[in-house]
Amino acid sequence: MINHGLLSFFTNAGPVVKVVMLILLAASLLSWTLIFQRGMFLKHVRRMAAGFDEKFWSGTDLNRLYTNVVGRDAEETVGLANIFKAGYREYTHLRQRQCSEDKVLIGVERAMTVAESKELDAIESHLSLLATIGSTSPYIGLFGTVWGIMTSFQALGSVEQATVSMVAPGISEALIATAMGLFAAIPAVIAYNRYTAIVDRLANQYTTFKDEFSNLLFRQVHQRTSANSATSQRIDVLAEEEIAHG
């Protein structure tokens, strides 16, 4: 009576098929590790982004918000918080240097673009490895199956009369490699597609926030410039009146 346990499939397989099975087992373990790790990380990023977005548009003072963000731990400053921190830091730095309005806005836009790129790299990290596991595991399993079937038929060459009972065990042991390949690939593909959709939504949220924050700073710079211009004109008028009455 044939033992169809998983361990027996491995022990009865040839050396090449055993190597294939070990590779697929390692790929499956790595895939599940990445699935859980990336899932927890993306959940954390989305939660922090929602919280920061709500706080940002609640009307809080930007200086106070910036001080709060700078004082946080690195794990809490992800996504929108880092983009805001980079943009507002550049904004205050250029305003202190009394740069022109255009230079301020260009500098802020550049700083936020760099921060956005770093944040996207962080949330996209290891997703390509999931895609690689999902796309290559079935082919690795198929290679093990083909190799196992090939060796099974070669062994039948020395037998005068072949029966199904002689062929079936070798073929079933070889087919387990394909099953392992699919077991490693299917969760990786599902997770990759889901996480890619989440990353796309976060990327859109980052871009939208960057544009809205740029517009907000533009209005602030324009208002301050207009106020300074009005004050300067008022001073000139007063000076002319003093001269006329002098």
Secondary structure in CASP SS format (residue, H / E / C, confidence):
PFRMAT SS
TARGET T0000
AUTHOR 0000-0000-0000
METHOD secondary structure of the structure
MODEL  1
M C 1.00
I C 1.00
N C 1.00
H C 1.00
G C 1.00
L H 1.00
L H 1.00
S H 1.00
F H 1.00
F H 1.00
T H 1.00
N H 1.00
A C 1.00
G C 1.00
P H 1.00
V H 1.00
V H 1.00
K H 1.00
V H 1.00
V H 1.00
M H 1.00
L H 1.00
I H 1.00
L H 1.00
L H 1.00
A H 1.00
A H 1.00
S H 1.00
L H 1.00
L H 1.00
S H 1.00
W H 1.00
T H 1.00
L H 1.00
I H 1.00
F H 1.00
Q H 1.00
R H 1.00
G H 1.00
M H 1.00
F H 1.00
L H 1.00
K H 1.00
H H 1.00
V H 1.00
R H 1.00
R H 1.00
M H 1.00
A H 1.00
A H 1.00
G H 1.00
F H 1.00
D H 1.00
E H 1.00
K H 1.00
F H 1.00
W C 1.00
S C 1.00
G C 1.00
T C 1.00
D C 1.00
L H 1.00
N H 1.00
R H 1.00
L H 1.00
Y H 1.00
T H 1.00
N H 1.00
V H 1.00
V H 1.00
G C 1.00
R C 1.00
D C 1.00
A C 1.00
E C 1.00
E C 1.00
T C 1.00
V C 1.00
G C 1.00
L H 1.00
A H 1.00
N H 1.00
I H 1.00
F H 1.00
K H 1.00
A H 1.00
G H 1.00
Y H 1.00
R H 1.00
E H 1.00
Y H 1.00
T H 1.00
H H 1.00
L H 1.00
R H 1.00
Q H 1.00
R C 1.00
Q C 1.00
C C 1.00
S C 1.00
E H 1.00
D H 1.00
K H 1.00
V H 1.00
L H 1.00
I H 1.00
G H 1.00
V H 1.00
E H 1.00
R H 1.00
A H 1.00
M H 1.00
T H 1.00
V H 1.00
A H 1.00
E H 1.00
S H 1.00
K H 1.00
E H 1.00
L H 1.00
D H 1.00
A H 1.00
I H 1.00
E H 1.00
S C 1.00
H C 1.00
L H 1.00
S H 1.00
L H 1.00
L H 1.00
A H 1.00
T H 1.00
I H 1.00
G H 1.00
S H 1.00
T H 1.00
S H 1.00
P H 1.00
Y H 1.00
I H 1.00
G H 1.00
L H 1.00
F H 1.00
G H 1.00
T H 1.00
V H 1.00
W H 1.00
G H 1.00
I H 1.00
M H 1.00
T H 1.00
S H 1.00
F H 1.00
Q H 1.00
A H 1.00
L H 1.00
G H 1.00
S H 1.00
V C 1.00
E C 1.00
Q C 1.00
A C 1.00
T C 1.00
V H 1.00
S H 1.00
M H 1.00
V H 1.00
A H 1.00
P H 1.00
G H 1.00
I H 1.00
S H 1.00
E H 1.00
A H 1.00
L H 1.00
I H 1.00
A H 1.00
T H 1.00
A H 1.00
M H 1.00
G H 1.00
L H 1.00
F H 1.00
A H 1.00
A H 1.00
I H 1.00
P H 1.00
A H 1.00
V H 1.00
I H 1.00
A H 1.00
Y H 1.00
N H 1.00
R H 1.00
Y H 1.00
T H 1.00
A H 1.00
I H 1.00
V H 1.00
D H 1.00
R H 1.00
L H 1.00
A H 1.00
N H 1.00
Q H 1.00
Y H 1.00
T H 1.00
T H 1.00
F H 1.00
K H 1.00
D H 1.00
E H 1.00
F H 1.00
S H 1.00
N H 1.00
L H 1.00
L H 1.00
F H 1.00
R H 1.00
Q H 1.00
V H 1.00
H H 1.00
Q H 1.00
R H 1.00
T H 1.00
S H 1.00
A H 1.00
N H 1.00
S H 1.00
A H 1.00
T H 1.00
S H 1.00
Q H 1.00
R H 1.00
I H 1.00
D H 1.00
V H 1.00
L H 1.00
A H 1.00
E H 1.00
E H 1.00
E H 1.00
I H 1.00
A H 1.00
H H 1.00
G C 1.00
END
